[in-house]
Amino acid sequence: MKNDTKPQTQVNRPRAVASGTIFGNVDCYVLEDGSTVLSQRGMLRGLRGEIDGHERGDLGQYLARLPEKYSAIATATNLEFIRPDGGVAIGRPSHDFVAMCRAYAEMLTDGSIHKARLPMARNAVAILSKLAERGIDEIVYEAANYHPRAVLAPQGPTAADLATAPAPTAAGFEP
């Protein structure tokens, strides 16, 4: 399965209005319409646990190797956008990264993960754990119709914590 990497024209490229890094190595962006995007290279670095920026391979190759039930992730369209510095990047909606991590975590849990991909699956579990720590407060606030931003600082790891946290690695992970 190949990803749709057909370039968009300059006129059609959305523009990122803000950027940052999460997990120490995953480039993230907010587009002018408010949607969140991660660079494909950053997603690959996050999954592989690499911090040097010299990732090998292409995200599409990793996604194409997922079992058939995850084909929607593998065949999703890539998004070409303009970074705040004027350069062009290729990314995917941030939710695709969560879905990709969930796929690897599920394969680890059900034993269908290939031995060579164990480190990536463990990194995926570590990433999901960090996201859950941050997300549980937001879910409770929404369910309770509570708006803490006006009253309290959020509990759990903040966006700044996620930005400076070292990349999750398989080392020391106990499934």
N, C-alpha and C positions, 0 to 999 in steps of 0.2 A: 504494500500500500504506500503510495507516495503522497506527500503533502502538497497542497496547492501553493506553489511558490511563485506563481505568475506575478511579476512586479505590477504595482499599481502606479498610475500616472502621478506626477507631482501634485496635480490639482486635487486628486482623490486621497492623498495620504493624510491621515489625521496627524495632529501635532501634539506632542507631549508638553504639558505645561509645568510638570514637576518630575523630579527623578530622585532616586536613592538606591540603597542597597540593603537587602535583608539577608539574614543568615551569613553575613560577611562576604558573600560572593554572588548573590543573585540580584542582577540589575532590575529595578522596578521603576515603573513610570505611571503617571496619571495623565490620561489624555484630556483634551479640552472638553470632551463631553462627560468627564468624570469617571469614565471606565478605567480600570486598572489593568496594566499589561506588564508581563515579565519578558525580558529578552530571551530568545531561544538559547543563546550561549550561556546566559545566567542560569536558566533552568537546567541545562546539562551540567554545569559546574555544581549546582546544588545537589542534583541527584548523585553525581559521582563523588561529591565531597572534595572537589578540587578548589584551591584558592589562588593558584598562580595565573589563571587566565589562559592557560595553554591547553584547554580541553581538546581532546581528540574525538573525532567523530562528529556526527550530526544528529540532532535530537530526533529527527524523523526516522533514522535507522533504529534508534532505541524504541520508539513508539511502535514502529512496524513489527517489532518482535513480540509485542504483547499478545496474549491470547485473544482469540476472536471476540470474546465478550467485551473487550476494551477497544474495539475497532473505531468507535466514535472519537476517541481521543486521538488515535493515530491518523485519522483522515480529516481532522478539523483543519480549517483554513488558517494559514499563517497571515499575520498582519504586518504589513510594512508601514512604518510610521516615522515621523521626524522627531528626533530627540531634541531636548531643550537647547543643546549646543549647535543645532542645525544639521547634524549628521543623520543618516538614515539607519534604522535598526529594523530587525525582523523579530517579532515577538508573538505572544499568544496571550489571551485573557488569563489573568492570574488564577482563575478557577480551573483552568486546564492543568496547571501545575499541581493543584490539590488533587485533581482526579488522577493524574499520573502517579503521584505519591500513593494515593489510595490503592491503585492497581498493583503497584509493587508490594505494598504492605499486605494486601489480600493474598498475593501469590506466596509471600513468605509464610503467612498464617496457614494456608491450605497445603503447603508443601510443594506447590507446582513451580517454584522459582528455580531457575537453572543455577547450579553452583557458582558459576562465574558472575552471576548477578546478585549474589548475596550481599556484598557491600552496598550496592545501590539500594536494595530493599531495606537494609538496616538504616541507611541514611533517610530513606523515605519515611520510615517509622519515626525517626528522631524529629524530622521536620513536622510531621503531623502532630506529634506530641507538643511541640512548641506552639503550633497554631491553635491547638485545643486549649492550652493554658491561657492564651490571650482571648480566645473566642468564647469561653464559657461565661465570662462576666457579661459580654455583650448579649448573649442569648437570654440570660436571666433578666437583664435590664429591659430587653424588648418584651419578654413575656409579662413582666411586672409593669410595663409602661412607665419605666423610671428613666430619667434623663440625667445621669451623673455628671456630665460635662459641666453643668452649671453649679454643681455642688461639690463633687469629689474628683480627685484624680483617679484614673482607672487602676485597678489592682492587677497583679500578675505582670508578666513582662510587657513593657511598653514598646511602641514602634522603635524607639531609640535603642532599647535592649536588643530587639531583633536585628537591628542594623549593625550593631557592634558585636553580636554574639559570633563566636567562631563557627565556621561551617560544621554542621553535624558530620561525624564520621562513624564508621562502623566499629572503630576501636572501643572496647569497653561496653559494647551494647550486649545486653542479655535478653534474648527473645523470651 
